[in-house]
Amino acid sequence: MFEKIRSLIFKFDPESAHQLAIKALKTNMVSVKLKNYDCLKVKFFEKEVPNPIGIAAGFDKNAEVYNSLFKLGFGFVEVDP
């Protein structure tokens, strides 16, 4: 899907593209079914996550779409308090 809209997204300034991504995640416009692989599981701080790929707090500044980010396949999502 990203390949289809990449050229459109890159025409926006970074902040507008970020706001568009947050709105798309809020309205569930993005849906992906991912399979979890046991070989990617990671344990740290006594917590097991499905994979070592996470997203930094700066993306979801107000903790608006963290559940949608998990659905996209991120192993962990960091949000600002």
Residue pairs with C-beta under 8 A, 6 or more apart in sequence:
1 30
9 17
9 20
10 17
12 20
18 59
22 60
22 64
22 65
24 30
25 64
25 65
25 68
25 69
26 64
26 65
26 68
28 68
30 68
30 72
31 71
32 71
32 72
32 73
34 72
34 73
36 50
36 51
37 51
40 50
40 51
40 52
40 75
41 48
41 49
41 50
41 51
42 48
42 49
42 51
42 52
42 75
43 49
49 75
49 76
50 75
51 73
51 74
51 75
52 75
53 73
53 74
53 75
54 74
54 75
54 76
54 77
54 78
55 69
55 74
55 76
55 77
55 78
56 78
57 78
57 79
57 80
58 80
59 69
60 66
60 69
60 77
60 79
61 79
61 80
62 80
63 79
63 80
66 77
66 79
69 77
70 77
